[in-house]
Amino acid sequence: MKKFLIITLSFLAGAIVATIVVWYLLLSASSQSTAGPSMAPVMSTPTSSQEVRVDDVIDSGTATSAPALPTLTKPMTIDLTVLSDTQRAILRTLGIEGDTLTVTPEMQQCAETKLGAERLAAIVAGDTPSLTEGAALIGCLR
């Protein structure tokens, strides 16, 4: 019985050490990736066959005191070719293929519900979402 407890505690201590090492490596990788240039996706310009005016895509009648995003009334296309290969690989893992991502008003509403309007506006402006925020937004992309 004593051997069992010693072996179990050894494995538990090893698991804790491994978790701390992985956490440290993730934090190091995260801080290195945010130190470089911003990789925020940009909206693609519509072609002549899909001419879209800004007034057609957003509802400018929303007045709030918070620096919130305008509410989408029509889908908006985001160019994913500006992302790094690693970021695009992550999107492929999540089932998002192609060079563009279409953001629907429903997706925006989902993101605002999960993160709040102010935090979503900060992320769209170029702030990097945390790991938990990214995980919360995965459900909104489908």
DSSP file (Angstrom, degrees, kcal/mol; ACC not computed):
  #  RESIDUE AA STRUCTURE BP1 BP2  ACC     N-H-->O    O-->H-N    N-H-->O    O-->H-N    TCO  KAPPA ALPHA  PHI   PSI    X-CA   Y-CA   Z-CA
    1    1 A M     >        0   0    0      0, 0.0     4,-2.0     0, 0.0     5,-0.2   0.000 360.0 360.0 360.0 -39.7    0.0    0.0    0.0
    2    2 A K  H  >  +     0   0    0      1,-0.2     4,-2.1     2,-0.2     5,-0.2   0.895 360.0  51.2 -65.3 -40.1    2.8    2.3    0.9
    3    3 A K  H  > S+     0   0    0      1,-0.2     4,-2.7     2,-0.2     5,-0.2   0.905 107.6  53.7 -62.1 -42.2    4.5    1.7   -2.5
    4    4 A F  H  > S+     0   0    0      1,-0.2     4,-2.6     2,-0.2    -1,-0.2   0.917 109.4  47.3 -59.7 -45.0    1.3    2.5   -4.3
    5    5 A L  H  X S+     0   0    0     -4,-2.0     4,-2.5     2,-0.2    -1,-0.2   0.897 112.6  49.2 -64.9 -41.0    0.9    5.8   -2.6
    6    6 A I  H  X S+     0   0    0     -4,-2.1     4,-2.0     2,-0.2    -2,-0.2   0.923 113.5  46.0 -65.3 -43.6    4.5    6.8   -3.3
    7    7 A I  H  X S+     0   0    0     -4,-2.7     4,-2.3     2,-0.2    -2,-0.2   0.914 113.3  49.9 -65.6 -42.6    4.2    5.8   -7.0
    8    8 A T  H  X S+     0   0    0     -4,-2.6     4,-2.3    -5,-0.2    -2,-0.2   0.919 111.6  47.5 -62.9 -44.8    0.9    7.7   -7.3
    9    9 A L  H  X S+     0   0    0     -4,-2.5     4,-2.5     2,-0.2    -1,-0.2   0.858 110.1  54.0 -65.6 -35.0    2.3   10.8   -5.7
   10   10 A S  H  X S+     0   0    0     -4,-2.0     4,-2.4     2,-0.2    -2,-0.2   0.935 110.4  45.5 -63.7 -46.0    5.3   10.6   -8.0
   11   11 A F  H  X S+     0   0    0     -4,-2.3     4,-2.3     2,-0.2    -2,-0.2   0.897 112.6  51.6 -64.1 -39.4    3.2   10.5  -11.1
   12   12 A L  H  X S+     0   0    0     -4,-2.3     4,-2.1     2,-0.2    -2,-0.2   0.922 110.3  48.1 -63.5 -44.1    1.0   13.3   -9.7
   13   13 A A  H  X S+     0   0    0     -4,-2.5     4,-2.4     1,-0.2    -2,-0.2   0.902 111.5  51.1 -63.3 -40.8    4.1   15.5   -9.1
   14   14 A G  H  X S+     0   0    0     -4,-2.4     4,-2.5     1,-0.2    -2,-0.2   0.892 109.3  50.5 -62.8 -39.9    5.4   14.7  -12.6
   15   15 A A  H  X S+     0   0    0     -4,-2.3     4,-2.2     2,-0.2    -1,-0.2   0.887 110.4  49.5 -66.6 -38.5    2.0   15.7  -14.1
   16   16 A I  H  X S+     0   0    0     -4,-2.1     4,-2.2     2,-0.2    -2,-0.2   0.925 111.8  48.1 -66.1 -44.0    2.1   19.0  -12.3
   17   17 A V  H  X S+     0   0    0     -4,-2.4     4,-2.3     1,-0.2    -2,-0.2   0.919 111.9  50.0 -62.3 -43.4    5.6   19.7  -13.4
   18   18 A A  H  X S+     0   0    0     -4,-2.5     4,-2.5     1,-0.2    -1,-0.2   0.894 109.9  51.2 -62.6 -40.1    4.7   18.8  -17.0
   19   19 A T  H  X S+     0   0    0     -4,-2.2     4,-2.5     2,-0.2    -1,-0.2   0.908 110.1  48.8 -63.3 -42.7    1.7   21.1  -16.9
   20   20 A I  H  X S+     0   0    0     -4,-2.2     4,-2.4     2,-0.2    -2,-0.2   0.905 111.5  49.8 -64.6 -41.3    3.7   24.0  -15.6
   21   21 A V  H  X S+     0   0    0     -4,-2.3     4,-2.4     2,-0.2    -2,-0.2   0.931 112.5  46.5 -63.2 -46.1    6.3   23.5  -18.3
   22   22 A V  H  X S+     0   0    0     -4,-2.5     4,-2.4     2,-0.2    -2,-0.2   0.912 112.1  51.1 -63.5 -42.5    3.7   23.4  -21.1
   23   23 A W  H  X S+     0   0    0     -4,-2.5     4,-2.3     1,-0.2    -1,-0.2   0.919 110.7  48.8 -59.9 -44.7    2.0   26.5  -19.6
   24   24 A Y  H  X S+     0   0    0     -4,-2.4     4,-2.4     1,-0.2    -1,-0.2   0.912 111.3  49.6 -62.6 -43.1    5.3   28.4  -19.6
   25   25 A L  H  X S+     0   0    0     -4,-2.4     4,-2.5     2,-0.2    -2,-0.2   0.892 110.7  50.0 -64.3 -39.3    6.0   27.4  -23.2
   26   26 A L  H  X S+     0   0    0     -4,-2.4     4,-2.4     2,-0.2    -1,-0.2   0.910 111.3  48.3 -65.2 -42.1    2.6   28.5  -24.3
   27   27 A L  H  X S+     0   0    0     -4,-2.3     4,-2.3     2,-0.2    -2,-0.2   0.895 112.1  49.7 -64.9 -39.3    3.0   31.8  -22.6
   28   28 A S  H  X S+     0   0    0     -4,-2.4     4,-1.8     2,-0.2    -2,-0.2   0.925 112.7  46.3 -65.0 -44.5    6.4   32.3  -24.2
   29   29 A A  H  X S+     0   0    0     -4,-2.5     4,-2.0     1,-0.2    -2,-0.2   0.875 112.4  51.6 -65.5 -37.2    5.1   31.4  -27.6
   30   30 A S  H  X S+     0   0    0     -4,-2.4     4,-1.5     1,-0.2    -2,-0.2   0.911 109.8  47.8 -66.9 -42.7    2.1   33.8  -27.1
   31   31 A S  H  X S+     0   0    0     -4,-2.3     4,-0.6     1,-0.2    -1,-0.2   0.832 112.1  50.7 -69.9 -30.3    4.3   36.7  -26.1
   32   32 A Q  H  X S+     0   0    0     -4,-1.8     4,-0.5     1,-0.2     3,-0.4   0.876 109.2  50.5 -72.3 -37.4    6.6   36.2  -29.0
   33   33 A S  H  < S+     0   0    0     -4,-2.0     3,-0.4     1,-0.2    -2,-0.2   0.807 109.7  50.2 -72.6 -27.6    3.8   36.1  -31.5
   34   34 A T  H  < S+     0   0    0     -4,-1.5    -1,-0.2     1,-0.2    -2,-0.2   0.626  98.3  68.3 -84.5 -11.6    2.3   39.3  -30.3
   35   35 A A  H  < S+     0   0    0     -4,-0.6    -1,-0.2    -3,-0.4    -2,-0.2   0.720  91.5  73.9 -77.9 -19.5    5.6   41.2  -30.4
   36   36 A G  S  < S-     0   0    0     -4,-0.5     3,-0.1    -3,-0.4    -3,-0.0  -0.020 102.3 -55.7 -81.8-171.3    5.6   41.0  -34.2
   37   37 A P        -     0   0    0      0, 0.0    -1,-0.2     0, 0.0     2,-0.1  -0.272  68.9 -87.9 -66.0 154.5    3.5   43.0  -36.7
   38   38 A S        -     0   0    0      1,-0.1    -4,-0.1    -3,-0.1    89,-0.1  -0.411  33.4-167.9 -66.0 133.3   -0.2   42.9  -36.4
   39   39 A M        +     0   0    0     87,-0.1    -1,-0.1    -2,-0.1    45,-0.1  -0.058  30.8 150.8-110.4  30.2   -1.7   40.0  -38.4
   40   40 A A        -     0   0    0      1,-0.1    84,-0.0    86,-0.1    88,-0.0  -0.424  51.1-111.8 -66.1 132.7   -5.3   41.3  -38.1
   41   41 A P        -     0   0    0      0, 0.0     2,-0.3     0, 0.0    39,-0.1  -0.315  31.5-145.8 -63.6 148.0   -7.5   40.2  -41.0
   42   42 A V  E     -A   79   0A   0     37,-0.8    37,-3.2    -3,-0.1     2,-0.2  -0.839  20.4-102.2-115.1 154.4   -8.6   43.0  -43.3
   43   43 A M  E     -A   78   0A   0     -2,-0.3    35,-0.2    35,-0.2     2,-0.2  -0.512  38.0-124.1 -72.5 139.0  -11.8   43.3  -45.2
   44   44 A S        -     0   0    0     33,-1.1    33,-0.2    -2,-0.2    -1,-0.1  -0.536  23.5-112.9 -81.1 151.7  -11.5   42.5  -48.9
   45   45 A T        -     0   0    0     -2,-0.2    -1,-0.1     1,-0.1     6,-0.0  -0.693  35.7-115.8 -84.3 135.0  -12.6   45.0  -51.4
   46   46 A P        -     0   0    0      0, 0.0     5,-0.1     0, 0.0     2,-0.1  -0.349  23.1-125.6 -71.5 149.3  -15.6   44.0  -53.4
   47   47 A T    >   -     0   0    0      1,-0.1     3,-1.4     3,-0.1     5,-0.1  -0.340  36.1 -94.3 -82.3 173.4  -15.4   43.4  -57.1
   48   48 A S  G >  S+     0   0    0      1,-0.3     3,-0.8     2,-0.2    -1,-0.1   0.809 126.0  55.9 -62.1 -28.5  -17.7   45.2  -59.5
   49   49 A S  G 3  S+     0   0    0      1,-0.2    -1,-0.3     0, 0.0     0, 0.0   0.666 114.7  38.7 -78.8 -13.9  -20.1   42.3  -59.4
   50   50 A Q  G <  S+     0   0    0     -3,-1.4    -1,-0.2     2,-0.1    -2,-0.2  -0.231  79.1 171.1-127.4  45.2  -20.4   42.5  -55.7
   51   51 A E    <   -     0   0    0     -3,-0.8     2,-0.4    -5,-0.1    -3,-0.1  -0.372   8.9-178.8 -59.6 124.0  -20.4   46.2  -55.1
   52   52 A V        -     0   0    0     -2,-0.2     2,-0.3    -5,-0.1    -2,-0.1  -0.994  17.3-148.3-131.6 131.8  -21.3   46.9  -51.5
   53   53 A R    >>  -     0   0    0     -2,-0.4     4,-1.0     1,-0.1     3,-0.9  -0.717  24.1-123.2 -94.6 150.4  -21.6   50.2  -49.7
   54   54 A V  H >> S+     0   0    0     -2,-0.3     4,-2.2     1,-0.3     3,-0.8   0.884 112.9  57.9 -59.7 -39.0  -20.7   50.6  -46.1
   55   55 A D  H 34 S+     0   0    0      1,-0.3    -1,-0.3     2,-0.2     5,-0.2   0.786 103.7  53.7 -63.0 -26.2  -24.2   51.9  -45.3
   56   56 A D  H <4 S+     0   0    0     -3,-0.9    -1,-0.3     1,-0.1    -2,-0.2   0.757 112.7  42.8 -77.1 -24.2  -25.6   48.7  -46.8
   57   57 A V  H << S+     0   0    0     -4,-1.0    16,-3.6    -3,-0.8    17,-1.3   0.815 114.8  41.6 -93.9 -34.2  -23.5   46.5  -44.5
   58   58 A I  E  < S-C   72   0B   0     -4,-2.2     2,-0.9    14,-0.3    14,-0.2  -0.820  72.5-127.2-118.7 156.5  -23.7   48.3  -41.1
   59   59 A D  E >   -C   71   0B   0     12,-2.7     3,-1.0    -2,-0.3    12,-0.7  -0.865  22.8-176.2 -99.0 102.2  -26.5   49.9  -39.2
   60   60 A S  T 3   +     0   0    0     -2,-0.9    -1,-0.1     1,-0.2    -5,-0.0   0.490  68.6  82.7 -79.9  -1.4  -25.2   53.4  -38.4
   61   61 A G  T 3   +     0   0    0     10,-0.1     2,-0.6     2,-0.0    -1,-0.2   0.463  63.4 105.5 -82.0  -0.1  -28.3   54.3  -36.4
   62   62 A T    <   -     0   0    0     -3,-1.0     2,-0.6     9,-0.1     9,-0.0  -0.717  51.0-171.6 -84.8 121.8  -27.0   52.5  -33.3
   63   63 A A        +     0   0    0     -2,-0.6     2,-0.3     2,-0.0    -2,-0.0  -0.950  15.4 156.0-116.9 115.0  -25.8   55.1  -30.7
   64   64 A T        -     0   0    0     -2,-0.6     4,-0.1     2,-0.2    -2,-0.0  -0.932  45.8-132.5-132.8 158.1  -24.0   53.8  -27.6
   65   65 A S  S    S+     0   0    0     -2,-0.3    -1,-0.1     2,-0.1    -2,-0.0   0.725  87.1  82.2 -81.1 -22.0  -21.6   55.4  -25.2
   66   66 A A  S    S-     0   0    0      1,-0.1     2,-2.5    -3,-0.0    -2,-0.2  -0.502  95.7-109.6 -81.1 152.3  -19.2   52.4  -25.5
   67   67 A P        +     0   0    0      0, 0.0    -1,-0.1     0, 0.0    -2,-0.1  -0.314  63.6 161.2 -76.9  59.4  -16.8   52.1  -28.4
   68   68 A A        -     0   0    0     -2,-2.5    50,-0.1     1,-0.1    -4,-0.1  -0.313  43.2 -99.3 -81.4 162.6  -18.8   49.2  -29.8
   69   69 A L        -     0   0    0     48,-0.3    -1,-0.1     1,-0.1     2,-0.1  -0.446  43.5 -98.8 -73.7 151.2  -18.7   47.9  -33.3
   70   70 A P        -     0   0    0      0, 0.0     2,-0.4     0, 0.0   -10,-0.1  -0.450  46.2-104.4 -64.8 148.0  -21.4   49.0  -35.8
   71   71 A T  E     -C   59   0B   0    -12,-0.7   -12,-2.7    -2,-0.1     2,-0.2  -0.627  32.8-127.2 -79.2 126.9  -24.1   46.3  -36.1
   72   72 A L  E     +C   58   0B   0     -2,-0.4   -14,-0.3   -14,-0.2   -15,-0.1  -0.488  27.2 178.2 -71.1 140.1  -23.9   44.3  -39.3
   73   73 A T  S    S+     0   0    0    -16,-3.6   -15,-0.2     1,-0.3    -1,-0.1   0.529  73.6  28.3-112.8 -16.7  -27.0   44.1  -41.3
   74   74 A K  S    S-     0   0    0    -17,-1.3    -1,-0.3    29,-0.1    29,-0.1  -0.939 100.0 -81.3-136.7 159.0  -25.5   42.1  -44.2
   75   75 A P        -     0   0    0      0, 0.0     2,-0.4     0, 0.0    29,-0.2  -0.257  41.2-151.8 -60.5 149.5  -22.6   39.6  -44.3
   76   76 A M  E     - B   0 103A   0     27,-2.7    27,-3.8    -4,-0.0     2,-0.4  -0.974   7.6-135.4-125.4 138.4  -19.1   41.0  -44.5
   77   77 A T  E     - B   0 102A   0     -2,-0.4   -33,-1.1    25,-0.3     2,-0.4  -0.808  13.9-159.8 -99.6 133.5  -16.1   39.2  -46.1
   78   78 A I  E     -AB  43 101A   0     23,-3.0    23,-2.2    -2,-0.4     2,-0.6  -0.937  19.2-127.2-113.0 132.4  -12.7   39.1  -44.4
   79   79 A D  E     -AB  42 100A   0    -37,-3.2   -37,-0.8    -2,-0.4     3,-0.4  -0.675  22.9-176.4 -79.1 118.8   -9.5   38.4  -46.4
   80   80 A L    >   +     0   0    0     19,-3.3     3,-1.5    -2,-0.6    20,-0.2   0.469  65.1  88.3 -94.9  -3.1   -7.6   35.6  -44.7
   81   81 A T  T 3  S+     0   0    0     18,-0.7    -1,-0.2     1,-0.3    19,-0.1   0.691  79.4  64.6 -69.8 -15.8   -4.6   35.7  -47.0
   82   82 A V  T 3  S+     0   0    0     -3,-0.4    -1,-0.3   -40,-0.1    -2,-0.1   0.572  84.5  97.2 -82.0  -8.4   -2.9   38.2  -44.7
   83   83 A L  S <  S-     0   0    0     -3,-1.5   -43,-0.1     1,-0.1    -3,-0.0  -0.400  83.2-103.8 -77.3 156.9   -2.7   35.7  -41.9
   84   84 A S     >  -     0   0    0    -45,-0.1     4,-2.4     1,-0.1     5,-0.2  -0.294  33.1-106.2 -72.1 165.0    0.4   33.7  -41.2
   85   85 A D  H  > S+     0   0    0      1,-0.2     4,-2.2     2,-0.2     5,-0.1   0.875 121.8  53.2 -60.5 -37.4    0.6   30.1  -42.3
   86   86 A T  H  > S+     0   0    0      2,-0.2     4,-2.0     1,-0.2    -1,-0.2   0.921 108.9  48.0 -64.2 -44.4    0.3   29.0  -38.7
   87   87 A Q  H  > S+     0   0    0      1,-0.2     4,-1.9     2,-0.2    -2,-0.2   0.894 112.4  49.0 -64.7 -39.3   -2.9   31.1  -38.2
   88   88 A R  H  X S+     0   0    0     -4,-2.4     4,-2.3     2,-0.2    -1,-0.2   0.868 108.3  54.4 -68.5 -34.6   -4.4   29.7  -41.4
   89   89 A A  H  X S+     0   0    0     -4,-2.2     4,-2.2     2,-0.2    -2,-0.2   0.887 107.0  51.4 -64.4 -38.2   -3.5   26.1  -40.3
   90   90 A I  H  X S+     0   0    0     -4,-2.0     4,-1.5     2,-0.2    -2,-0.2   0.918 109.5  49.5 -64.1 -42.7   -5.4   26.7  -37.0
   91   91 A L  H  <>S+     0   0    0     -4,-1.9     5,-3.0     1,-0.2     4,-0.3   0.899 109.3  51.8 -63.0 -39.9   -8.4   27.9  -39.0
   92   92 A R  H ><5S+     0   0    0     -4,-2.3     3,-1.5     1,-0.2    -1,-0.2   0.898 106.1  54.9 -62.4 -39.1   -8.2   24.8  -41.2
   93   93 A T  H 3<5S+     0   0    0     -4,-2.2    -1,-0.2     1,-0.3    -2,-0.2   0.849 106.8  51.4 -60.8 -33.7   -8.1   22.7  -38.0
   94   94 A L  T 3<5S-     0   0    0     -4,-1.5    -1,-0.3     2,-0.2    -2,-0.2   0.464 127.1-102.0 -82.6  -1.4  -11.3   24.4  -37.0
   95   95 A G  T < 5S+     0   0    0     -3,-1.5     2,-0.8    -4,-0.3    -3,-0.2   0.622  80.1 133.0  92.5  13.5  -12.9   23.6  -40.3
   96   96 A I      < +     0   0    0     -5,-3.0    -1,-0.2    -6,-0.2     2,-0.2  -0.874  30.8 174.9-103.3 108.8  -12.5   27.0  -41.9
   97   97 A E        +     0   0    0     -2,-0.8     3,-0.2    -3,-0.1     2,-0.1  -0.646  29.8  43.1-107.7 163.7  -11.1   26.7  -45.4
   98   98 A G  S    S-     0   0    0     -2,-0.2    -2,-0.0     1,-0.2    -6,-0.0  -0.288  87.8 -74.6  99.5-179.7  -10.4   29.2  -48.2
   99   99 A D  S    S+     0   0    0     -2,-0.1   -19,-3.3   -20,-0.0   -18,-0.7   0.475 107.4  46.7 -97.5  -5.8   -9.0   32.6  -48.5
  100  100 A T  E     -B   79   0A   0    -21,-0.2     2,-0.4    -3,-0.2   -21,-0.2  -0.938  60.7-153.1-135.6 158.5  -12.0   34.5  -47.1
  101  101 A L  E     -B   78   0A   0    -23,-2.2   -23,-3.0    -2,-0.3     2,-0.6  -0.997  15.1-144.6-130.4 126.8  -14.3   34.3  -44.1
  102  102 A T  E     -B   77   0A   0     -2,-0.4     2,-0.6   -25,-0.2   -25,-0.3  -0.830  11.3-155.9 -95.3 120.5  -17.8   35.7  -44.3
  103  103 A V  E     -B   76   0A   0    -27,-3.8   -27,-2.7    -2,-0.6   -29,-0.1  -0.856  11.4-159.9 -97.8 121.2  -18.9   37.2  -41.0
  104  104 A T     >  -     0   0    0     -2,-0.6     4,-2.0   -29,-0.2     3,-0.2  -0.558  32.1-109.7 -95.6 161.6  -22.7   37.2  -40.7
  105  105 A P  H  > S+     0   0    0      0, 0.0     4,-2.3     0, 0.0     5,-0.2   0.853 121.5  56.4 -57.5 -32.9  -24.7   39.4  -38.4
  106  106 A E  H  > S+     0   0    0      2,-0.2     4,-2.3     1,-0.2     5,-0.1   0.891 105.1  50.8 -66.0 -38.9  -25.5   36.3  -36.4
  107  107 A M  H  > S+     0   0    0     -3,-0.2     4,-2.4     2,-0.2    -1,-0.2   0.908 110.6  49.1 -64.1 -41.7  -21.8   35.6  -35.9
  108  108 A Q  H  X S+     0   0    0     -4,-2.0     4,-2.5     2,-0.2    -2,-0.2   0.921 111.0  49.6 -64.0 -43.5  -21.2   39.2  -34.7
  109  109 A Q  H  X S+     0   0    0     -4,-2.3     4,-2.2     1,-0.2    -1,-0.2   0.906 110.5  50.7 -62.4 -41.6  -24.1   38.9  -32.2
  110  110 A C  H  X S+     0   0    0     -4,-2.3     4,-2.3     2,-0.2    -2,-0.2   0.925 111.2  48.1 -60.4 -46.1  -22.7   35.6  -30.9
  111  111 A A  H  X>S+     0   0    0     -4,-2.4     4,-2.8     1,-0.2     5,-0.5   0.893 111.3  50.1 -64.2 -40.4  -19.3   37.1  -30.4
  112  112 A E  H  X5S+     0   0    0     -4,-2.5     4,-1.7     1,-0.2    -1,-0.2   0.877 110.8  50.3 -65.0 -37.0  -20.8   40.2  -28.6
  113  113 A T  H  <5S+     0   0    0     -4,-2.2    -2,-0.2    -5,-0.2    -1,-0.2   0.908 115.8  41.6 -66.0 -41.7  -22.8   37.8  -26.4
  114  114 A K  H  <5S+     0   0    0     -4,-2.3    -2,-0.2    -5,-0.2    -1,-0.2   0.888 134.3  15.3 -74.8 -39.7  -19.7   35.8  -25.5
  115  115 A L  H  <5S-     0   0    0     -4,-2.8     4,-0.3    -5,-0.2    -3,-0.2   0.683 104.5-110.7-110.1 -23.2  -17.2   38.6  -25.0
  116  116 A G     X< -     0   0    0     -4,-1.7     4,-2.1    -5,-0.5     5,-0.2  -0.004  31.6 -89.3  95.8 150.1  -19.1   41.8  -24.7
  117  117 A A  H  > S+     0   0    0      1,-0.2     4,-2.2     2,-0.2   -48,-0.3   0.875 122.8  50.9 -64.8 -40.4  -19.3   44.7  -27.2
  118  118 A E  H  > S+     0   0    0      2,-0.2     4,-1.9     1,-0.2    -1,-0.2   0.923 112.3  45.2 -66.5 -44.3  -16.3   46.6  -25.9
  119  119 A R  H  > S+     0   0    0     -4,-0.3     4,-2.1     2,-0.2    -1,-0.2   0.893 112.5  51.6 -68.1 -38.9  -13.9   43.6  -25.8
  120  120 A L  H  X S+     0   0    0     -4,-2.1     4,-2.5     1,-0.2    -1,-0.2   0.907 108.9  51.2 -62.8 -41.5  -15.0   42.6  -29.3
  121  121 A A  H  X S+     0   0    0     -4,-2.2     4,-1.8     1,-0.2    -1,-0.2   0.887 109.2  51.0 -62.4 -39.0  -14.3   46.1  -30.6
  122  122 A A  H  <>S+     0   0    0     -4,-1.9     5,-2.5     2,-0.2     4,-0.3   0.895 110.8  48.1 -65.5 -40.1  -10.8   46.0  -29.0
  123  123 A I  H ><5S+     0   0    0     -4,-2.1     3,-1.4     3,-0.2    -2,-0.2   0.918 111.1  49.8 -66.7 -43.2  -10.1   42.7  -30.7
  124  124 A V  H 3<5S+     0   0    0     -4,-2.5    -1,-0.2     1,-0.3    -2,-0.2   0.846 105.9  58.2 -63.2 -33.3  -11.3   43.9  -34.1
  125  125 A A  T 3<5S-     0   0    0     -4,-1.8    -1,-0.3    -5,-0.2    -2,-0.2   0.560 135.7 -83.5 -74.9  -7.5   -9.1   47.0  -33.7
  126  126 A G  T < 5S+     0   0    0     -3,-1.4    -3,-0.2     1,-0.4    -2,-0.1   0.364  82.1 138.6 125.2  -5.2   -6.1   44.7  -33.3
  127  127 A D      < -     0   0    0     -5,-2.5    -1,-0.4    -6,-0.1    -2,-0.0  -0.451  56.7-115.3 -69.3 144.8   -5.9   43.6  -29.7
  128  128 A T        -     0   0    0     -2,-0.1     2,-0.1   -94,-0.0    -1,-0.1  -0.692  25.6-128.3 -85.4 127.3   -5.0   39.9  -29.4
  129  129 A P        -     0   0    0      0, 0.0    -1,-0.0     0, 0.0    -9,-0.0  -0.445  25.5-115.5 -71.5 147.8   -7.7   37.7  -27.9
  130  130 A S     >  -     0   0    0     -2,-0.1     4,-2.6     1,-0.1     5,-0.2  -0.225  30.9-100.4 -72.9 171.3   -6.7   35.5  -25.0
  131  131 A L  H  > S+     0   0    0      1,-0.2     4,-2.2     2,-0.2     5,-0.1   0.901 125.1  47.5 -60.9 -41.9   -6.7   31.7  -25.3
  132  132 A T  H  > S+     0   0    0      2,-0.2     4,-2.0     1,-0.2    -1,-0.2   0.869 111.3  50.6 -70.2 -35.4  -10.0   31.5  -23.4
  133  133 A E  H  > S+     0   0    0      2,-0.2     4,-1.8     1,-0.2    -2,-0.2   0.920 110.4  50.1 -66.3 -42.0  -11.6   34.3  -25.6
  134  134 A G  H  X S+     0   0    0     -4,-2.6     4,-0.9     1,-0.2    -2,-0.2   0.910 110.9  49.1 -61.1 -42.6  -10.4   32.4  -28.7
  135  135 A A  H  X S+     0   0    0     -4,-2.2     4,-0.5     1,-0.2     3,-0.4   0.871 109.5  52.2 -65.0 -35.9  -12.0   29.2  -27.4
  136  136 A A  H  < S+     0   0    0     -4,-2.0     3,-0.4     1,-0.2     4,-0.3   0.829 108.9  51.1 -68.7 -30.7  -15.2   31.0  -26.6
  137  137 A L  H >X S+     0   0    0     -4,-1.8     3,-1.0     1,-0.2     4,-0.8   0.639  86.9  83.4 -83.0 -13.8  -15.4   32.4  -30.2
  138  138 A I  H >< S+     0   0    0     -4,-0.9     3,-1.2    -3,-0.4     4,-0.4   0.905  88.5  53.8 -57.0 -42.6  -14.9   29.1  -32.0
  139  139 A G  G >< S+     0   0    0     -4,-0.5     3,-0.6    -3,-0.4    -1,-0.3   0.762 102.9  58.2 -63.9 -24.0  -18.6   28.3  -31.6
  140  140 A C  G <4 S+     0   0    0     -3,-1.0    -1,-0.3    -4,-0.3    -2,-0.2   0.677  94.5  65.9 -79.8 -17.0  -19.5   31.6  -33.3
  141  141 A L  G <<        0   0    0     -3,-1.2    -1,-0.2    -4,-0.8    -2,-0.2   0.590 360.0 360.0 -81.9  -9.5  -17.5   30.8  -36.5
  142  142 A R    <         0   0    0     -3,-0.6    -1,-0.2    -4,-0.4    -2,-0.1   0.441 360.0 360.0-101.3 360.0  -19.7   27.9  -37.5
